[in-house]
């Protein structure tokens, strides 16, 4: 899972997801835009969706840190050896 900020009003969740060195703003699963900082994403989301009453400060959003994919097993010793040789 990628690092992301989440705000969940009653009807539709809003997310700001780290995507490489940029941030993607999403309403539900629909991308609204890509931004250099999460603060820029909040500003545009608040402009596009004033009825959602999104928090202005990033600290008021819930932060979910990077996490490994739970469905993938850890790499085998053979796989690690192949990576080390590459």
GROMACS elastic network, one bead per residue, 0.5 to 0.9 nm:
[ bonds ]
;  ai    aj funct       b0    kb
    1     4     6  0.86378   500
    1    64     6  0.87581   500
    1    65     6  0.80972   500
    1    66     6  0.57182   500
    1    67     6  0.50476   500
    1    68     6  0.60791   500
    1    69     6  0.59746   500
    1    70     6  0.86638   500
    2    17     6  0.67008   500
    2    18     6  0.63050   500
    2    19     6  0.76402   500
    2    64     6  0.80990   500
    2    65     6  0.70227   500
    2    67     6  0.66501   500
    2    68     6  0.84452   500
    3    16     6  0.86340   500
    3    17     6  0.60680   500
    3    18     6  0.56047   500
    3    19     6  0.85772   500
    3    63     6  0.75126   500
    3    64     6  0.56063   500
    3    67     6  0.75796   500
    4    15     6  0.66317   500
    4    16     6  0.53976   500
    4    18     6  0.59622   500
    4    23     6  0.86537   500
    4    62     6  0.82845   500
    4    63     6  0.58865   500
    4    64     6  0.53062   500
    4    65     6  0.65712   500
    4    66     6  0.78285   500
    5    14     6  0.83648   500
    5    15     6  0.56080   500
    5    16     6  0.50523   500
    5    17     6  0.64907   500
    5    18     6  0.87663   500
    5    38     6  0.82854   500
    5    58     6  0.79589   500
    5    61     6  0.58413   500
    5    62     6  0.54354   500
    5    64     6  0.61843   500
    5    65     6  0.86301   500
    6    13     6  0.72149   500
    6    14     6  0.58751   500
    6    16     6  0.65443   500
    6    17     6  0.85165   500
    6    61     6  0.56869   500
    6    62     6  0.50987   500
    6    63     6  0.64053   500
    6    64     6  0.76023   500
    7    13     6  0.59872   500
    7    14     6  0.52839   500
    7    15     6  0.64412   500
    7    16     6  0.89226   500
    7    54     6  0.75061   500
    7    55     6  0.81762   500
    7    60     6  0.83808   500
    7    61     6  0.54905   500
    7    62     6  0.63784   500
    8    11     6  0.77566   500
    8    12     6  0.64931   500
    8    14     6  0.61335   500
    8    15     6  0.84355   500
    8    61     6  0.89551   500
    9    12     6  0.61099   500
    9    13     6  0.61692   500
    9    14     6  0.79938   500
    9    52     6  0.69972   500
    9    53     6  0.84064   500
    9    54     6  0.81267   500
   10    13     6  0.79871   500
   10    52     6  0.89798   500
   11    52     6  0.88733   500
   12    27     6  0.68161   500
   12    28     6  0.57359   500
   12    52     6  0.86744   500
   13    26     6  0.83263   500
   13    27     6  0.61190   500
   13    28     6  0.51542   500
   13    29     6  0.86743   500
   14    25     6  0.75268   500
   14    26     6  0.57140   500
   14    28     6  0.58995   500
   14    29     6  0.86537   500
   14    45     6  0.85671   500
   14    54     6  0.86714   500
   15    24     6  0.79883   500
   15    25     6  0.58893   500
   15    26     6  0.51506   500
   15    27     6  0.65491   500
   15    28     6  0.74941   500
   15    29     6  0.87626   500
   16    23     6  0.62839   500
   16    24     6  0.54926   500
   16    26     6  0.62615   500
   16    27     6  0.89822   500
   16    38     6  0.65724   500
   16    41     6  0.70232   500
   16    42     6  0.80177   500
   17    22     6  0.85276   500
   17    23     6  0.54269   500
   17    24     6  0.51298   500
   17    25     6  0.65229   500
   17    26     6  0.78504   500
   17    38     6  0.83266   500
   18    21     6  0.70426   500
   18    22     6  0.60284   500
   18    24     6  0.63959   500
   18    38     6  0.84065   500
   19    22     6  0.52912   500
   19    23     6  0.53790   500
   19    24     6  0.64006   500
   19    34     6  0.86915   500
   20    23     6  0.76740   500
   21    36     6  0.73932   500
   21    37     6  0.89830   500
   22    34     6  0.66131   500
   22    35     6  0.56640   500
   22    37     6  0.68050   500
   22    38     6  0.84810   500
   23    33     6  0.83964   500
   23    34     6  0.55290   500
   23    35     6  0.50850   500
   23    36     6  0.61380   500
   23    37     6  0.62504   500
   23    38     6  0.60965   500
   23    41     6  0.73927   500
   24    31     6  0.68603   500
   24    32     6  0.74892   500
   24    33     6  0.58525   500
   24    35     6  0.63733   500
   24    38     6  0.82649   500
   24    41     6  0.74459   500
   25    30     6  0.85020   500
   25    31     6  0.58967   500
   25    32     6  0.53965   500
   25    33     6  0.54553   500
   25    34     6  0.62686   500
   25    35     6  0.77700   500
   25    38     6  0.82257   500
   25    41     6  0.58277   500
   25    42     6  0.79373   500
   25    44     6  0.87453   500
   25    45     6  0.74286   500
   26    29     6  0.59848   500
   26    30     6  0.53455   500
   26    32     6  0.53778   500
   26    33     6  0.74425   500
   26    45     6  0.86117   500
   27    30     6  0.53131   500
   27    31     6  0.65260   500
   27    32     6  0.68158   500
   27    45     6  0.85404   500
   28    31     6  0.82757   500
   31    34     6  0.81204   500
   32    41     6  0.88221   500
   32    44     6  0.86515   500
   32    45     6  0.77102   500
   32    48     6  0.88652   500
   33    41     6  0.75309   500
   33    44     6  0.84716   500
   33    45     6  0.89562   500
   34    37     6  0.89357   500
   34    41     6  0.73577   500
   35    38     6  0.69212   500
   35    39     6  0.86308   500
   35    40     6  0.62017   500
   35    41     6  0.59116   500
   36    39     6  0.86200   500
   36    40     6  0.70948   500
   36    41     6  0.82409   500
   37    40     6  0.54384   500
   37    41     6  0.67476   500
   38    42     6  0.63054   500
   38    43     6  0.87201   500
   38    58     6  0.76209   500
   39    42     6  0.50923   500
   39    43     6  0.62795   500
   39    44     6  0.88256   500
   39    56     6  0.85703   500
   39    57     6  0.78973   500
   39    58     6  0.67335   500
   40    43     6  0.51097   500
   40    44     6  0.64032   500
   40    45     6  0.86417   500
   41    44     6  0.53052   500
   41    45     6  0.60716   500
   41    46     6  0.85299   500
   42    45     6  0.50627   500
   42    46     6  0.60005   500
   42    47     6  0.84950   500
   42    54     6  0.79472   500
   42    55     6  0.80519   500
   42    56     6  0.68620   500
   42    57     6  0.81546   500
   42    58     6  0.76962   500
   43    46     6  0.52871   500
   43    47     6  0.63040   500
   43    48     6  0.88062   500
   43    56     6  0.74469   500
   44    48     6  0.60461   500
   44    49     6  0.83838   500
   45    48     6  0.51353   500
   45    49     6  0.58141   500
   45    50     6  0.79465   500
   45    54     6  0.77535   500
   46    49     6  0.52994   500
   46    50     6  0.53430   500
   46    51     6  0.85429   500
   46    52     6  0.77279   500
   46    53     6  0.71840   500
   46    54     6  0.59791   500
   46    55     6  0.80770   500
   46    56     6  0.77029   500
   47    50     6  0.58665   500
   48    51     6  0.88694   500
   49    52     6  0.55967   500
   49    53     6  0.75692   500
   49    54     6  0.80194   500
   50    53     6  0.56060   500
   50    54     6  0.73942   500
   51    54     6  0.83087   500
   53    56     6  0.88234   500
   54    61     6  0.88999   500
   55    58     6  0.74025   500
   55    59     6  0.87786   500
   55    60     6  0.61247   500
   55    61     6  0.70363   500
   56    59     6  0.87842   500
   56    60     6  0.76330   500
   56    61     6  0.89393   500
   57    60     6  0.55622   500
   57    61     6  0.74124   500
   58    61     6  0.54286   500
   58    62     6  0.84021   500
   58    63     6  0.88445   500
   59    62     6  0.74896   500
   59    63     6  0.82717   500
   64    67     6  0.84594   500
   67    70     6  0.82225   500
   68    71     6  0.88159   500
   68    72     6  0.81579   500
   69    72     6  0.58107   500
   69    73     6  0.87114   500
   70    73     6  0.76533   500
   72    75     6  0.85563   500
   73    76     6  0.85534   500
   75    78     6  0.80979   500
   75    79     6  0.60059   500
   75    80     6  0.65407   500
   76    79     6  0.51760   500
   76    80     6  0.63373   500
   76    81     6  0.86605   500
   77    80     6  0.51062   500
   77    81     6  0.61548   500
   77    82     6  0.87037   500
   78    81     6  0.50442   500
   78    82     6  0.62660   500
   78    83     6  0.86942   500
   79    82     6  0.51249   500
   79    83     6  0.62731   500
   79    84     6  0.86535   500
   80    83     6  0.50735   500
   80    84     6  0.61463   500
   80    85     6  0.87235   500
   81    84     6  0.50466   500
   81    85     6  0.63305   500
   81    86     6  0.88215   500
   82    85     6  0.52170   500
   82    86     6  0.64042   500
   83    86     6  0.52074   500
